[in-house]
Amino acid sequence: MHWTTRGLPQAARPLLAVMAGAAVTLLGATGAEARTRNYYIQAEDVTWNFAPSGQDLLLGGPVPEPWTNSHIFQKTRYIEYTDGAFNRRKAQPEWLGVLGPIIRAEVGDTVIVHFRNGARSGSYGMHPHGFRYTKDNEGAHYQGANSGQPPGAGAEVPFGGSFDYVWEADPDSSPGPGDPSSLVWWYHSHISESAETNRGLLGPIVITRAGSARADGSPKDVDREFVTAFFIFNELDGEEPGLMHAINGRIFGNLKGLTMNAGEKVRWYVIGMGNEVDLHSPHWHGKTVRVGGSQTDVVNLLPATMITADMNADNTGEWMYHCHVSDHIAAGMYTSYQILP
């Protein structure tokens, strides 16, 4: 925060100095300064390969039947850009896969998502979990059953249209006293929600407790973060070759980049979405994680569930990471993570 006395009458300057001192004291007490964070995100139609290597990278050999020649489909994704010109894509870690960019905030921040719909496949929007928002910024299309209230202005953005969503990380967005310093939430399109999340329009939000964030919004007490979404994409109306049992949109070990260094504190944000078949039990080989005050190596995941788990990366090696539902293992819902020496 910057204060200046330039142009003020001499008599007013002592008052401004007192105000500045009070502001510095407040910032020192909370360790945080509210920020406005801008994101430039466009919905785009893409061709997505769930197994770009064509191989089962964990068990060896080609991707098995019935998925051998059935793992490339049309999807729609959230793509982040560096500014409102939407000319230059922002780099995204390989392990995020099909997910949209991580939207970050520290409690007290305002997030403005400058959204543009560049997808010819339909009208879309962005609905957040965790943030506080007004009706216009809800990003969901429905008619109020009791109030008759129409959808907000940002509920449905047609192809070629734009909307600036304004979301607040208020105290109710904050991790609670028994929570870790940051928590994961979802954002996704919410016009025809089930069809649009299945289409690929979904991504993570991470909100960090006030005073616990770095300048970029990431938690200070964590060395590395990963987001993994367990979701069965239904590409062929329930036919087995079109059921992609995916982690971040990859199957049979094709999700890469889950790499960390020995001695790091690693935070895993594990999220689920989908239908009644999306009952998942993510399991880490080689390490346990801390979740809600308990130590475990398997977590229970339902559609739209959001779990934050902390790992001390002190067992070097490459370790399997998979859903423990037997049918899901058979369908390739697994990958690996690596702890380097």
C-alpha positions in Angstrom: 0.0 0.0 0.0 1.4 3.4 -1.0 0.6 6.8 0.6 1.7 10.2 -0.6 1.4 13.7 0.7 2.1 15.3 -2.7 -0.5 18.1 -3.3 -2.0 18.0 0.2 -2.2 21.1 2.4 0.4 21.1 5.1 -2.2 20.8 7.8 -3.5 17.6 6.4 -0.2 15.8 6.2 0.0 14.7 9.9 -3.4 13.1 9.6 -2.3 11.1 6.6 0.9 10.0 8.4 -1.3 8.6 11.2 -3.5 6.8 8.7 -0.4 5.4 7.0 1.0 4.2 10.4 -2.3 2.5 11.2 -2.4 0.8 7.9 1.1 -0.6 8.3 0.2 -1.8 11.8 -2.8 -3.6 10.4 -0.9 -5.2 7.6 1.8 -6.3 10.1 -0.8 -7.9 12.4 -2.5 -9.9 9.6 0.6 -10.5 7.5 -1.6 -9.9 4.4 -2.5 -7.1 2.0 -5.7 -7.6 0.0 -5.0 -7.9 -3.7 -7.0 -7.9 -6.9 -6.0 -10.9 -9.0 -6.8 -10.9 -12.7 -7.2 -14.1 -14.8 -7.8 -14.2 -18.5 -9.5 -17.4 -19.5 -11.1 -18.6 -22.7 -13.3 -21.6 -23.4 -11.9 -23.4 -26.5 -12.9 -26.5 -28.5 -10.0 -29.0 -28.7 -9.1 -32.5 -29.7 -8.0 -34.4 -26.6 -5.9 -37.5 -26.4 -6.5 -39.4 -23.1 -3.4 -41.6 -23.8 -1.0 -39.6 -26.1 1.7 -42.3 -25.9 -0.6 -45.0 -27.1 1.0 -47.1 -24.4 0.2 -48.3 -20.8 3.2 -46.5 -19.3 2.9 -48.3 -16.0 2.2 -52.0 -16.8 3.7 -51.9 -20.3 2.4 -52.7 -23.8 -0.2 -50.8 -25.8 -3.3 -49.3 -24.3 -5.5 -52.4 -24.0 -8.9 -53.1 -25.7 -11.4 -51.7 -25.9 -9.5 -48.4 -25.6 -6.7 -49.2 -28.0 -8.2 -47.2 -30.8 -10.7 -45.2 -28.8 -9.0 -42.6 -26.7 -9.1 -39.4 -28.8 -12.2 -37.2 -28.5 -13.5 -33.7 -29.0 -13.6 -31.6 -25.8 -13.9 -28.0 -24.6 -11.3 -26.6 -22.2 -10.6 -23.5 -20.1 -7.3 -22.0 -21.5 -5.5 -19.2 -19.6 -3.9 -16.3 -21.4 -1.5 -13.6 -20.2 -3.8 -10.6 -20.9 -7.1 -9.5 -22.3 -5.8 -9.6 -25.9 -6.0 -13.4 -25.7 -3.0 -13.8 -28.0 -0.5 -15.5 -25.8 -1.3 -18.6 -23.8 0.0 -18.9 -20.3 2.2 -21.9 -19.6 0.5 -24.7 -17.6 2.2 -27.6 -15.8 1.9 -30.9 -17.7 0.3 -32.7 -14.7 -2.8 -30.4 -14.9 -3.8 -32.3 -18.0 -7.2 -31.4 -19.3 -8.0 -29.1 -16.3 -8.2 -25.4 -16.5 -5.7 -23.2 -14.8 -5.4 -22.9 -11.0 -7.2 -19.8 -9.8 -5.7 -18.6 -6.6 -6.6 -16.2 -3.9 -5.6 -15.3 -0.3 -8.5 -14.5 2.0 -9.3 -10.8 1.6 -8.5 -10.9 -2.1 -10.8 -10.1 -5.1 -10.5 -12.3 -8.1 -11.6 -11.0 -11.5 -11.9 -13.6 -14.2 -12.0 -12.0 -17.7 -13.8 -14.8 -19.5 -14.3 -15.1 -23.2 -16.2 -17.9 -24.9 -14.1 -19.0 -28.0 -15.9 -22.3 -28.3 -18.3 -22.8 -31.2 -19.8 -25.9 -29.5 -22.1 -23.9 -27.2 -22.8 -21.2 -24.7 -20.7 -21.5 -21.5 -19.8 -19.8 -18.3 -17.8 -20.1 -15.1 -19.3 -21.0 -11.7 -17.0 -21.0 -8.6 -17.1 -23.0 -5.4 -15.8 -21.4 -2.2 -15.9 -17.7 -3.2 -18.5 -15.1 -2.3 -20.3 -13.6 -5.3 -23.3 -11.7 -6.4 -26.1 -13.1 -8.5 -24.6 -11.7 -11.7 -21.3 -13.4 -10.9 -22.7 -16.8 -10.0 -22.1 -18.2 -13.5 -25.1 -20.6 -13.3 -28.2 -20.6 -15.4 -31.6 -21.3 -13.6 -34.8 -19.5 -12.7 -35.6 -18.9 -9.1 -38.4 -21.3 -8.1 -39.7 -19.1 -5.3 -38.5 -15.6 -6.0 -38.8 -15.7 -9.8 -35.4 -14.2 -9.9 -33.9 -14.6 -13.5 -30.3 -15.9 -14.0 -27.5 -13.4 -13.4 -25.8 -11.5 -16.2 -22.8 -14.0 -16.3 -25.0 -17.1 -16.3 -24.6 -17.9 -20.0 -21.9 -16.5 -22.4 -22.6 -17.2 -26.1 -19.8 -18.0 -28.6 -17.8 -14.8 -29.1 -19.1 -13.2 -26.0 -17.3 -12.1 -22.8 -18.0 -11.5 -19.1 -15.9 -10.4 -16.2 -16.6 -12.5 -13.1 -15.9 -10.8 -9.8 -15.4 -13.2 -6.9 -14.4 -12.4 -3.3 -12.3 -14.6 -0.9 -14.2 -13.5 2.2 -13.7 -15.0 5.8 -16.2 -17.7 4.9 -13.9 -18.8 2.1 -11.0 -19.3 4.6 -9.6 -22.6 5.8 -11.0 -23.2 9.3 -8.9 -23.5 12.5 -8.3 -27.2 12.0 -7.6 -27.0 8.3 -4.3 -26.7 6.5 -3.3 -23.3 5.3 -5.0 -23.7 1.9 -8.0 -25.6 0.5 -9.0 -26.6 -2.9 -12.4 -25.8 -4.6 -13.9 -26.3 -8.1 -14.9 -24.0 -10.9 -16.9 -25.3 -13.9 -19.5 -24.3 -16.4 -23.1 -24.5 -15.1 -25.6 -24.0 -17.9 -26.1 -27.7 -18.5 -23.6 -28.7 -15.7 -23.4 -32.4 -16.2 -22.8 -32.2 -19.9 -20.3 -29.3 -19.6 -18.1 -30.8 -16.9 -18.1 -34.0 -19.0 -17.2 -31.9 -21.9 -14.0 -30.8 -20.0 -15.0 -27.3 -18.7 -13.7 -27.6 -15.1 -10.7 -26.5 -13.1 -9.4 -25.9 -9.6 -9.5 -23.0 -7.2 -7.0 -22.8 -4.3 -7.8 -20.3 -1.4 -5.1 -19.7 1.2 -5.7 -18.4 4.7 -5.0 -14.7 5.3 -1.3 -14.1 6.2 -0.3 -17.5 4.9 0.2 -16.8 1.2 3.1 -15.9 -1.0 2.6 -13.1 -3.5 1.2 -15.5 -6.1 -1.4 -16.8 -3.6 0.3 -20.1 -2.9 0.7 -21.2 0.7 4.0 -20.3 2.3 4.3 -23.5 4.3 4.3 -25.8 1.3 7.1 -26.6 -1.1 5.1 -28.1 -3.9 1.4 -28.6 -4.9 -0.4 -31.0 -7.2 -4.1 -31.1 -8.3 -5.5 -34.5 -9.4 -9.1 -34.9 -10.5 -10.7 -38.4 -10.7 -13.4 -38.3 -13.3 -14.9 -40.9 -15.7 -15.5 -39.0 -18.9 -18.4 -40.5 -20.8 -17.6 -40.0 -24.5 -19.9 -42.6 -26.2 -23.1 -42.6 -24.2 -22.1 -45.3 -21.8 -20.3 -47.7 -24.2 -17.2 -49.1 -22.6 -14.8 -47.8 -25.3 -16.0 -44.3 -24.5 -15.7 -44.4 -20.7 -12.4 -42.7 -20.0 -11.5 -43.6 -16.4 -9.1 -40.6 -16.1 -6.9 -38.7 -13.7 -6.8 -35.1 -15.1 -7.9 -36.5 -18.4 -5.2 -39.1 -18.8 -5.5 -42.9 -18.6 -3.1 -45.9 -18.3 -0.2 -43.9 -16.7 -0.2 -41.1 -19.3 -0.4 -38.3 -16.7 3.1 -37.1 -16.4 4.9 -34.5 -14.2 4.0 -35.6 -10.7 7.6 -35.2 -9.6 9.0 -33.8 -6.3 12.2 -33.7 -4.4 13.1 -35.6 -1.2 12.5 -33.5 1.9 9.7 -31.3 0.4 6.4 -30.8 2.0 3.9 -31.6 -0.8 0.2 -30.6 -0.8 -2.1 -32.7 -2.9 -5.5 -31.3 -3.9 -7.7 -34.2 -4.8 -11.1 -33.5 -6.4 -13.9 -35.6 -7.9 -16.6 -34.9 -10.4 -19.1 -36.9 -12.5 -21.9 -39.4 -12.1 -22.9 -42.2 -9.7 -20.1 -44.3 -11.1 -17.6 -41.7 -9.9 -17.0 -43.2 -6.5 -13.2 -43.2 -6.2 -10.6 -44.2 -3.6 -7.3 -42.5 -4.6 -4.3 -44.4 -3.1 -0.7 -43.4 -2.8 1.9 -46.1 -2.9 5.1 -45.5 -0.9 3.8 -42.7 1.4 1.0 -41.7 3.7 -0.7 -38.3 3.7 -2.2 -36.1 6.4 -6.0 -35.4 5.9 -8.1 -33.7 8.6 -5.9 -34.6 11.5 -5.6 -38.3 10.4 -2.8 -40.2 8.6 -3.9 -42.3 5.7 -2.9 -43.5 2.3 -6.4 -43.8 0.8 -9.1 -41.1 0.6 -12.8 -41.3 -0.2 -13.9 -39.2 -3.2 -17.5 -38.5 -4.3 -18.6 -36.3 -7.2 -17.8 -32.6 -6.5 -15.8 -33.7 -3.4 -12.6 -31.6 -2.6 -9.9 -33.0 -0.4 -6.6 -31.4 0.7 -3.8 -33.8 1.8 -0.2 -33.1 2.9 2.7 -35.4 2.3 6.3 -35.4 3.6 8.3 -36.6 0.5 10.9 -38.6 2.3 10.8 -42.0 0.5 12.6 -41.8 -2.8 11.4 -43.7 -5.8 8.6 -43.9 -8.3 5.3 -44.9 -6.8 1.9 -45.9 -8.2 -1.0 -43.5 -7.6 -4.4 -44.9 -8.5 -8.1 -45.3 -7.8 -8.6 -48.5 -5.7 -12.0 -49.5 -7.3 -11.2 -52.7 -9.1 -13.1 -51.8 -12.3 -11.4 -48.4 -12.4 -8.0 -50.0 -12.1 -8.8 -52.3 -15.0 -9.9 -49.3 -17.1 -6.6 -47.5 -16.5 -7.3 -45.0 -13.7 -3.7 -45.0 -12.6 -0.5 -43.1 -12.9 2.7 -42.7 -10.9 4.5 -40.0 -8.9 8.2 -39.7 -8.3 10.2 -38.6 -5.3 13.7 -37.7 -6.5 16.8 -38.0 -4.2 
